[in-house]
Amino acid sequence: MPSGKNQRLRYKRREKGLTDYRRRLRMLKGGKPRAVVRVSNTQTTCQLVEYSTYGDKVIVEMKSSALTKKYGWPIEASNKSVPASYLTGYAVGKKALAAGIQNAVLDLGLAASTTGNRVYSALKGMVDAGLDIPHGIDVIPTEERITGQHINEEMKSFVEATKANIQEEHA
């Protein structure tokens, strides 16, 4: 623990390894809302967050566990798979457009940035919904992985049906 007049206490979230303040400051300087994507052990969470001096304000939020309840995603299907992440991002994109948000910046947090992972699958969903988020095409997963054909053949029909349900609700 630092003590003495020449030592400075670090931020608690930096000390625990939860926040990269340099990256956060660069994103906040742009003035656009952040498209925050977090993948846990059980689900994917997508949010659109705006900065406020009193604390960040969540504008739109969707968890992949809500896909089953609202949009007909099969109960036996994983809520943290690539197709589930894509559909969660797609639903957030549709909600954001309904709320009047047209563009955002992707916030990965401290997640590893590997090509084709679930975070980029959610990004693809938001972009397909109509949000303008700057990204490189080479990081997006293949269409085969987004539709779930790598899991099994009937997953493609589940993805299409769920996507159609999302479009109906936000039409």
N, C-alpha and C positions, 0 to 999 in steps of 0.2 A: 504494500500500500504506500503510495507516495506521501511524503510528508516533508515539511520544510518550505522555505520561502521560494526556492528556485525550482521546485517540482510542481507539475500541474496534473490534476486529476483528469483522466480520460473519460469520454462519454461512456455511460454504462452499456448502451447497445453496441458500441464499438468494441468495448472490452470483452463482451460475451460473443462477439463475432456475428451479430445479427444485422448490422447495418453498415454499408459502405457509404460514408457521408460524402466523399468526393463525387462518386457516381450520382448520388441523390441530388446534390447541388447542381450538377450539370443538367440533369433532367428538369429540375425546377426552374432553371433559368430560361428554358424554352417557353414557358407559360402555357403549355398544352396539358390537358389531362393525361394521367398515366394509366396505361392498360396494364394492370398488375395481374400476373398469373402465378399461382402457387400450386404445387403438386404435393399432396401429403401421401401417407401410406394407404389411404382409403378413397380419396377423391381429388378432384381438381377444382380450384376456386379461381374465378375470374372476376375482377373488379375494375371499374373506371373510377379513379380517384383524383380529386382536385386539391391543390395545396391551399391551406388557410393558415393564417398566423396563429390561430387557436388550435390547430391540429388538422390533419388531413380529413377531407370530407368525401365519403363514398357516395358516388352518384348512382351507379348501377352495380349490382352484384348478382352472381349466379354461382351456385355450387352444382357439381355434376350429380350429386345425390338427388337433386330436384328434377333431373331428367326423367326419372322413373315416375315420380308423382304427377308432374305436369304434362309431360310430352310423350309418354308411352314407351320409354326406354325399357327393355326387358329387365326384370328383376335379377335374373341369373347372369346378366352381362356385367362386366367390371365397370365401376364408376371412375377408374383412373387410367383406363386404356387410351390409346391414341384416338380412336373414334369418339369416345366419350369426351375427351378434352376438346376435340374439334367442335362437337355439338354444343358444348358449354360456351366456347368462344363465339360460336355462331349466335347463340341465344343472347349473349351479352351485347354483341354487335347490333342485333335487331332492337334490343331495349335502348341502347345508346342512341341509335338513330331516332327512335320515338321520343327520346328526351331532348333531342336537338343537338347532339354532339356529333360532329362530322369527322374529327381527327383526334389522334392521341399518339403517345410515345410508349413503346413497350418497356415495361419494368420487369426485368428478370429477377431482381433481388440478388441473392447470393447463389442462385441455382447455376449448375454447370451449363455452359452454352455448347451443347453438342448438336450436330446436324440431325434434324429429323426427330428430335425428342418431343415430349408431350407439350412442353411450353410453346414450341413452334407450331404444333398442331392446333392449339388454341388460338394462336396468332392467325393462322390460316383461316380459321372459322370467323374471326372478327373481320378480316379483310374480305372474305366471301360475303359477309353480311352487308358490307358497304362502308365500313370505317376506313379512313385513310391513315394507315400506320406505316411509317417508313421501315423497310426490311429488305434483305437480300433474298433472291429467289432460291439460291442454293441451300439455304437452311431449312426450307419447308419440306416436310415428309412427302413421300410419293403418294399418288392417288390411291394406290393399292393399300397402303397402310392407313390412310385416312378413312377409307370405306370399310376397313376391317377384313379385307380378303385374306390377309395373312393369319387371321385368327380362325375363321371358318367361312364357308360360302354364304350361309344365311345371314351373316352379320351385315352384308351390304344392304339387304332389304330392310333390316332394322334401322340402319343409319338413314336411309332414304325416307322411311316412314316417320322417323323422329324429326328429321329436318323439315318435312312437309308440315308436321304439326306445329313446329316453331314458326314457320312462315304463315300459317293460318292465323295463329294467335296475334301476330304482329303485322298483319296485312292492313 
